[in-house]
Amino acid sequence: MMNDRPARALIFDMDGTIVDNMRFHDDAWESWHLGHALPFDRATFAARTAGMAGNEIISAYFPKAAIAELDALSDAKEALYRQAYRPHVAPSPGFLDLIARAEAAGVPMAVGTAAPPANIEVVLDTLALRARFATIVAPSQGFRGKPHPDMFLAAAERMKVDPADCIVFEDAPLGVEAARRAGMRAVALLTMLGADGFAAYDNLIASVRDFTALDGLPALRFA
């Protein structure tokens, strides 16, 4: 089966995937919305927006704002998040074991994240992970956020791997949709939503609470 074909490259979302941190983002977004007297629906916000760049999210509230103003508004929210999350950075269960297996098999890996550079530093540098990835792709490099497939396609190109041979790990529907548009298989991490939140995606090969539940998945045998 196509879904069982061993992966030749892995692409990881960061927030909610490499680390289980989305509640800290929710807290920061809630504070940001309150500070701007805007309504905030905590139950649905992350599922609707996770994977988009911050200025893309904020532009819906301030459609006439200049890019610099949108960036400043987004930076304020991200500063709230970093202050709260920095003391709690930890890899998702089973993540380090998976990437060690990939490394041993010579399977390259990438990060495709909507996070700004300072947030990437908080996670990847705190956990000393940066050097273990062949490339890191983010909107700060000029790419559109998810559900656009741009970041995942760029990661595959940089790793010199066909998109169909990549597996994307995501916690958000927009990310799984971006993988689908890129022609990539995906694994959903259920750190933010239940499995029913991903039921519509035919490129999904597994939905798991964390990486420890992926043992035995044929596509991750790296044969």
Secondary structure, 3 states (H helix, E strand, C coil): CHHHCCCCEEEECCECCCECCHHHHHHHHHHHHHHCCCCCCHHHHHHHHCCCCHHHHHHCCCCCCCHHHHHHHHHHHHHHHHHHHHHHCCECCCHHHHHHHHHHCCCCEEEECCCCHHHHHHHHHCCCCHHHCCEEECHHHCCCCCCCCHHHHHHHHHHCCCHHHEEEEECCHHHHHHHHHCCCEEEEECCCCCHHHHCCCCCEEEEECCHHHHCCCHHHCCC
